[in-house]
Amino acid sequence: MKRFIWILILLACASLTATAQEASLDSLLETKSNSIQDEIVKAKLTENERVFYLGKFFQQQNNIDSSLFYLSKVDSTLLSKKYHPYYYYELGKLYCNLNFEDKGASLEQQAQEMFEKEGLKNEANRINYDLHYVFRSAKKLKYNGRTYLDKLYNQGLVLNDSTALYRAHLGYAALNFNIKKKDSFFYHIRKASAYNVGYRALEHQSVIESYIGLFDENILQNNDSAYYHLNQSLKKALEVNDDDLIFTAYVNMATLPRFNGHYNEAIKWMRKAEQTPVNRFSLNQKRNLYRYLSSDYKQIGNIDSAYTYLLKYDKYKDSVDTAAQYRNLTLLHTLEIEKEKDEAKHGKEFNRKLIIGLIIVLTLVVIIFLLVGNNLKKKKRLAENEKELQQQRIDNLMKEHELLGIDAMLEGQEKERKRIAMDLHDNLGSTLATLKLHFHNLKVRRDRLQEEENAILQKTDDLIDEAYQQVRSMAHAKNAGVQANEGLLPTVKNFAAKVSIANKLIIEVEDDGMDERLENGLEIAIFRIIQELITNVIKHSGAKEAIVHLTHHGDSINIMVEDNGHGFDTNLIINTDGMGLHNIQKRVEHLGGEFNIESINYKGTTVIIDIPLK
């Protein structure tokens, strides 16, 4: 039974692939081409990386001696960080192949941790398969037979990794290699077949067929089924053209006739195996091959051939011992080099930490310096901003005083206007009315006057009447205002009508959206502005027609006063014009509005005002 368990382990090892290969050489390491070694040499790599890849390549090809030769030359301190988990993994597999299972397992576990830190979860998980077979084959290492397989399987389900699940079920099948666990064995074989996908599916199927054939032969003793599956394993191995698989398949084909006493048939298959080059464990494989051939020839009475293969067996046994000694010496030397590298690495690590510490201190000093500098700049900027704010406060205060002065002046003018209007109406108006009455009495007696005197009296009467009308008009104009029960639009229209009758000036008022009342103070301010603009038209423009437009649109009031007078040069506006255009402009700005004048000589004047509604 131990012989077949050893064969199962050998088959399982044949199904392993190099996990987590570097992307730039992935396709090279997966192919079976003989030109891979040349391609690695030609690749754009550092000498250290090239040596690493050659060691990795020969390990995948199961050429342990060449792999040991190259991997022992790798200086791990010169490898970039991304190579470290791969290097530790390859070195761990090498130690395991050389029977240093404890050191190999330790290195593979370190590689697994590195893969985890790098986020390469598939690569980390697949190492559990290697660890399972390392711990299972090494008697000196304590292992319950399932821990790493369970990890491989459970994590494979989480990651949906078919390769991990294939290997896990293959491992479970090997654990159930006895008659009492027949159902479990075939369950896991079926699951392994289901997860067998990818570029090595045919190679893996050869391994699965070998498992079934050996189980049929040794456990079920079903020779026909065993022969069928072992033959299928051989066909697939030949199709894949993998020497190690072909060698193992020939050896497996010999077990069935040997088991049934057909030694000539067994010798035929073993001779085919002898003619097949083998890479993995070549010395051990050849040694076992010659031992079986010597035994088979002895069984058929061919003593010469039995003796010949016995000599070959002894020769390879000595070669195995010599090679093992050489490998052990090389490996010990490699361990010493690794130890020296670790010490150098620790020294470099200390120096690196010291440099990092100095850089951190220097960085902190620079940061403090920059913070102090920025703080001073901020204080300077705050002082400048404070100075600007202070100047703005002074400017705003002066503007407020100016506006208060304008308000006071307007209020005074409003009172003076009312007083003058009352005086004109009550005093001068009544005096002119009395004068007109007396003059009328003189006219009643005009029959007694001469004709020339009568004409003079008529002219004087006209002049008195004209003076009276002018005084009455001025009184109405100066005393006009917005009544609380009327509103802005009716007041403007009444004012325009009265001024039109008194001054023979046609004033039209057009409005849009003025259905709702405005705030009373704003209405008074707008009316006084229009009133002053119309007064300027009467006094200065010589116009026959004028139009006042009032528009309420959205959040603003638009006022436009047009006349067809003789116009003027807007550059000649005098700022000290009493309640003239300059003061109207100030009043508009006080209300937050805009004031514009357009005027062309002999073509009239247009004043446009926009006032926002606050």
SULQUI-V483904 format. One record per residue. SS is DSSP state (helix for helix, strand for strand, loop for the rest). OMEGA is omega in whole degrees, -180 to 180 (999 if undefined). Layout:
ss = [SS	SS]
omega = [OMEGA	OMEGA]
//
This chain:
ss = [loop	helix	helix	helix	helix	helix	helix	helix	helix	helix	helix	helix	helix	helix	loop	loop	loop	loop	loop	loop	loop	loop	helix	helix	helix	helix	helix	helix	helix	helix	loop	loop	loop	loop	loop	helix	helix	helix	helix	helix	helix	helix	loop	loop	loop	loop	helix	helix	helix	helix	helix	helix	helix	helix	helix	helix	helix	helix	helix	helix	loop	loop	loop	helix	helix	helix	helix	helix	helix	helix	helix	loop	loop	loop	loop	helix	helix	helix	loop	loop	helix	helix	helix	helix	helix	helix	helix	helix	helix	helix	helix	helix	helix	helix	helix	helix	helix	loop	loop	loop	helix	helix	helix	helix	helix	helix	helix	helix	helix	helix	helix	helix	helix	helix	helix	helix	helix	loop	loop	loop	helix	helix	helix	helix	helix	helix	helix	helix	helix	helix	helix	helix	helix	helix	helix	helix	helix	loop	loop	loop	loop	loop	loop	loop	loop	loop	helix	helix	helix	helix	helix	helix	helix	helix	helix	helix	helix	helix	helix	loop	loop	helix	helix	helix	helix	helix	helix	helix	helix	helix	helix	helix	helix	helix	helix	loop	loop	loop	helix	helix	helix	helix	helix	helix	helix	helix	helix	helix	helix	helix	helix	helix	helix	helix	loop	loop	loop	loop	loop	loop	helix	helix	helix	helix	helix	helix	helix	helix	helix	helix	helix	helix	helix	helix	helix	helix	helix	helix	helix	helix	loop	loop	helix	helix	helix	helix	helix	helix	helix	helix	helix	helix	helix	helix	helix	helix	helix	helix	helix	helix	loop	loop	helix	helix	helix	helix	helix	helix	helix	helix	helix	helix	helix	helix	helix	helix	helix	helix	helix	loop	loop	loop	helix	helix	helix	helix	helix	helix	helix	helix	helix	helix	helix	helix	loop	loop	loop	loop	loop	loop	loop	helix	helix	helix	helix	helix	helix	helix	helix	helix	helix	helix	helix	helix	helix	helix	helix	helix	helix	loop	loop	loop	helix	helix	helix	helix	helix	helix	helix	helix	helix	helix	helix	helix	helix	helix	helix	helix	helix	helix	helix	helix	helix	helix	helix	helix	helix	helix	helix	helix	helix	helix	helix	helix	helix	helix	helix	helix	helix	helix	helix	helix	helix	helix	helix	helix	helix	helix	helix	helix	helix	helix	helix	helix	helix	helix	helix	helix	helix	helix	helix	helix	helix	helix	helix	helix	helix	helix	helix	helix	helix	helix	helix	helix	helix	helix	helix	helix	helix	helix	helix	helix	helix	helix	helix	helix	helix	helix	helix	helix	helix	helix	helix	helix	helix	helix	helix	helix	helix	helix	helix	helix	helix	helix	helix	helix	helix	helix	helix	helix	helix	helix	helix	helix	helix	helix	helix	helix	helix	helix	helix	helix	helix	helix	helix	helix	helix	helix	helix	helix	helix	helix	helix	helix	helix	helix	helix	helix	helix	helix	helix	helix	helix	helix	loop	helix	helix	helix	loop	loop	helix	helix	helix	helix	helix	helix	helix	helix	helix	helix	helix	helix	helix	helix	helix	helix	helix	helix	helix	helix	helix	helix	helix	helix	helix	helix	helix	helix	helix	loop	loop	loop	loop	loop	loop	loop	loop	helix	helix	helix	helix	helix	helix	helix	helix	helix	helix	helix	helix	helix	helix	helix	helix	loop	loop	strand	strand	strand	strand	strand	strand	strand	loop	loop	loop	loop	loop	loop	loop	helix	helix	helix	helix	helix	helix	helix	helix	helix	helix	helix	helix	helix	helix	helix	helix	helix	helix	helix	helix	helix	helix	loop	loop	loop	strand	strand	strand	strand	strand	strand	strand	strand	strand	loop	loop	strand	strand	strand	strand	strand	strand	strand	strand	loop	loop	loop	loop	loop	loop	helix	helix	helix	loop	loop	loop	loop	loop	loop	loop	loop	helix	helix	helix	helix	helix	helix	helix	helix	helix	helix	loop	loop	loop	strand	strand	strand	strand	strand	strand	strand	loop	loop	loop	strand	strand	strand	strand	strand	strand	strand	strand	strand	loop	loop]
omega = [180	-180	-177	174	178	179	178	178	179	178	179	178	180	-178	-180	172	176	-178	173	-180	178	-172	-174	-180	-177	-176	180	-176	180	-176	178	-176	179	-177	-176	-178	179	-180	178	180	-178	-175	-180	-179	170	-179	180	179	180	178	179	-179	177	176	179	179	-179	176	179	177	179	175	-170	-178	180	178	178	-179	-176	-179	178	179	-176	173	-174	-180	180	178	175	-173	-176	-179	-171	-179	179	-180	180	180	180	180	178	177	-180	178	180	179	180	175	170	-171	-177	178	180	180	179	180	179	177	175	178	180	178	179	177	179	-180	180	-180	179	-171	179	-180	180	-177	-176	177	178	178	178	-178	179	-177	175	-178	-179	-176	-179	-177	-176	179	-178	-177	-178	174	-174	-170	-176	176	179	177	180	-177	-176	179	176	176	-180	-176	-177	-176	-176	180	179	-179	175	-178	-179	-179	176	177	178	179	179	179	-178	-176	173	-171	-178	-178	-178	-178	179	180	-176	175	-178	175	179	179	178	178	-179	-179	-178	180	176	-172	-180	-177	-179	177	179	180	175	178	-179	178	177	178	-178	-179	180	177	179	-177	-170	-177	-177	-179	177	-171	-178	180	179	-179	-179	-176	178	177	176	178	179	-180	-179	177	178	180	177	-178	177	-175	-178	178	180	178	-178	180	177	179	179	179	-180	-175	-176	177	179	-179	-179	176	179	-171	178	177	179	180	-180	-179	-179	177	175	177	-180	-178	-179	177	-179	-177	-176	179	-170	-178	179	-180	-180	180	179	178	-178	177	179	179	178	180	-179	178	178	-179	-180	175	178	-173	-179	180	179	-180	-180	-178	175	176	178	178	179	179	-180	176	177	179	179	-180	-180	180	179	178	-180	-179	-180	177	179	-179	176	177	178	178	177	179	179	179	178	178	179	179	178	180	178	177	178	180	178	179	180	179	179	179	179	178	179	179	180	179	180	179	179	178	180	-180	179	179	180	179	179	179	179	179	178	178	179	179	179	180	177	178	178	178	178	178	178	179	179	179	177	178	179	180	179	179	178	179	178	178	180	179	176	177	178	178	180	180	179	179	178	179	179	179	-180	179	179	-179	-180	180	179	180	-180	-176	-173	-174	-177	-180	-179	179	179	179	178	179	180	179	179	-179	176	177	177	-179	179	-179	-174	178	-178	-176	177	-177	-179	179	178	179	179	180	180	180	179	178	180	-180	179	-179	179	179	180	-180	180	178	-180	-180	179	-180	178	-177	-176	-176	-179	179	-180	178	-175	-177	-178	-176	-173	-173	178	-180	179	180	178	180	-180	-179	-179	-180	179	-180	-174	-171	-180	178	-178	180	178	178	178	-177	177	178	-178	-177	-177	179	173	176	-169	180	179	178	180	-178	179	-180	-179	178	179	-180	-179	178	178	178	178	178	-179	-172	-166	-167	-174	-176	175	-179	175	180	176	177	175	-177	174	-177	179	-177	-179	176	178	178	177	180	-178	173	179	-179	-174	176	180	178	-175	179	-177	180	-179	-175	-178	-174	179	174	-178	-175	-180	-179	174	179	178	180	179	178	177	178	179	-176	179	-174	-180	179	173	-177	178	-179	176	179	174	-176	175	175	-178	-178	174	-179	178	177	-177	999]
//
